[in-house]
Amino acid sequence: MKCLVINGSPRRKNTWSMVKEVENTMSNLGEVEFYEIHLKKEKIPFCRGCFNCILNGEDKCPNSDIIQNIARKFEESDCIILSSPVYVLGPTGLIKNMLDHFAYYYHRPKLFNKKALVLVSTQGSGKKEVENYLKKSLFNFGVNKVYSCSFRFAGKNKLDNKMKDKLDKVASDFFKDVNSKKLHSPSFYQIRNYSMWRAMTHNNNIQIDNEFWIKNNLENNIFAPGIPMNIFKKAYAKIVFLFFNKIFS
Ligand SMILES: Cc1cc2nc3c(=O)[nH]c(=O)nc-3n(C[C@H](O)[C@H](O)[C@H](O)COP(=O)(O)O)c2cc1C
């Protein structure tokens, strides 16, 4: 199993101790190759807001050499661990700046067969907000299922036994799920967003998006091929698509 690990903290302390606990548990369950990216070391310049990735292709991003290395790792891995401490009630600038460079994944989602685990640490506040923000970002990249765990360290500088037990349980569920290769039915949130982007590309707003959706057999599918959906979700996907199609046309 190949697992991409992204460290969104500028240091290797509280959040990193959570990552290491998860890595240990996963390694005890089977063979896992972890590829770690420490964003601080990557020195990604700020997103310039040039829209090149969205309108002209990700290879046209001024920082594409760094970003496409990370993209390759996203796409080659079976699973992703995304970690961040809470900074001023949000994720760190390191994580936010990396995610800004992947805005094109919203338009051209690629990660439908990936599963992810979000790890967040804080002193007191903001853990749910950051957890939810990172989960939503991954869902919009296409990720099939996102596990998460967040802790309030509240003055401590080490994981206690209760935290370790919780992490071990999440890591074990995550490992077993990735290992099973079973793809889950999408949530209504995932279906709504997929249907909205599908309707947008259907109306030929951005040529490169349109080509991507056709080439990947997404344009005529109510959700990414191979992902199970019951009749209610299928009906919901059709209705949402029709709604957005009317708006965008
Ligand atoms: C710049 C900065 C901003 C922070 N903002 C918050 C905050 O809004 N709420 C909070 O409870 N803790 C905040 N913290 C504390 C960190 O979230 C917490 O100590 C975290 O566990 C640090 O993780 P790390 O050891 O992986 O860097 C902040 C810390 C820093 C350095």
Ligand as a Chemical Component Dictionary entry (heavy atoms), coordinates in Angstrom:
data_LIG
# 
_chem_comp.id                   LIG 
_chem_comp.type                 NON-POLYMER 
_chem_comp.pdbx_formal_charge   0 
_chem_comp.three_letter_code    LIG 
# 
loop_
_chem_comp_atom.comp_id 
_chem_comp_atom.atom_id 
_chem_comp_atom.alt_atom_id 
_chem_comp_atom.type_symbol 
_chem_comp_atom.charge 
_chem_comp_atom.model_Cartn_x 
_chem_comp_atom.model_Cartn_y 
_chem_comp_atom.model_Cartn_z 
_chem_comp_atom.pdbx_ordinal 
LIG C1  C1  C 0 0.500  30.847 14.716 1  
LIG C2  C2  C 0 -0.292 29.940 15.606 2  
LIG C3  C3  C 0 -1.669 30.058 15.662 3  
LIG C4  C4  C 0 -2.426 29.241 16.493 4  
LIG N1  N1  N 0 -3.783 29.392 16.554 5  
LIG C5  C5  C 0 -4.510 28.632 17.404 6  
LIG C6  C6  C 0 -5.920 28.829 17.524 7  
LIG O1  O1  O 0 -6.541 29.617 16.821 8  
LIG N2  N2  N 0 -6.594 28.077 18.427 9  
LIG C7  C7  C 0 -5.944 27.168 19.239 10 
LIG O2  O2  O 0 -6.592 26.561 20.058 11 
LIG N3  N3  N 0 -4.620 26.923 19.109 12 
LIG C8  C8  C 0 -3.888 27.641 18.223 13 
LIG N4  N4  N 0 -2.519 27.420 18.100 14 
LIG C9  C9  C 0 -1.901 26.281 18.828 15 
LIG C10 C10 C 0 -1.646 25.073 17.912 16 
LIG O3  O3  O 0 -2.792 24.771 17.146 17 
LIG C11 C11 C 0 -1.298 23.815 18.717 18 
LIG O4  O4  O 0 -0.273 24.093 19.648 19 
LIG C12 C12 C 0 -0.912 22.671 17.820 20 
LIG O5  O5  O 0 -1.004 21.462 18.519 21 
LIG C13 C13 C 0 0.504  22.834 17.268 22 
LIG O6  O6  O 0 0.790  21.757 16.408 23 
LIG P1  P1  P 0 2.275  21.371 15.967 24 
LIG O7  O7  O 0 3.003  20.982 17.228 25 
LIG O8  O8  O 0 2.109  20.233 15.037 26 
LIG O9  O9  O 0 2.884  22.572 15.323 27 
LIG C14 C14 C 0 -1.774 28.231 17.270 28 
LIG C15 C15 C 0 -0.371 28.109 17.194 29 
LIG C16 C16 C 0 0.363  28.938 16.363 30 
LIG C17 C17 C 0 1.871  28.779 16.289 31 
# 
loop_
_chem_comp_bond.comp_id 
_chem_comp_bond.atom_id_1 
_chem_comp_bond.atom_id_2 
_chem_comp_bond.value_order 
_chem_comp_bond.pdbx_ordinal 
LIG C1  C2  SING 1  
LIG C2  C3  SING 2  
LIG C2  C16 DOUB 3  
LIG C3  C4  DOUB 4  
LIG C4  N1  SING 5  
LIG C4  C14 SING 6  
LIG N1  C5  DOUB 7  
LIG C5  C6  SING 8  
LIG C5  C8  SING 9  
LIG C6  O1  DOUB 10 
LIG C6  N2  SING 11 
LIG N2  C7  SING 12 
LIG C7  O2  DOUB 13 
LIG C7  N3  SING 14 
LIG N3  C8  DOUB 15 
LIG C8  N4  SING 16 
LIG N4  C9  SING 17 
LIG N4  C14 SING 18 
LIG C9  C10 SING 19 
LIG C10 O3  SING 20 
LIG C10 C11 SING 21 
LIG C11 O4  SING 22 
LIG C11 C12 SING 23 
LIG C12 O5  SING 24 
LIG C12 C13 SING 25 
LIG C13 O6  SING 26 
LIG O6  P1  SING 27 
LIG P1  O7  DOUB 28 
LIG P1  O8  SING 29 
LIG P1  O9  SING 30 
LIG C14 C15 DOUB 31 
LIG C15 C16 SING 32 
LIG C16 C17 SING 33 
# 
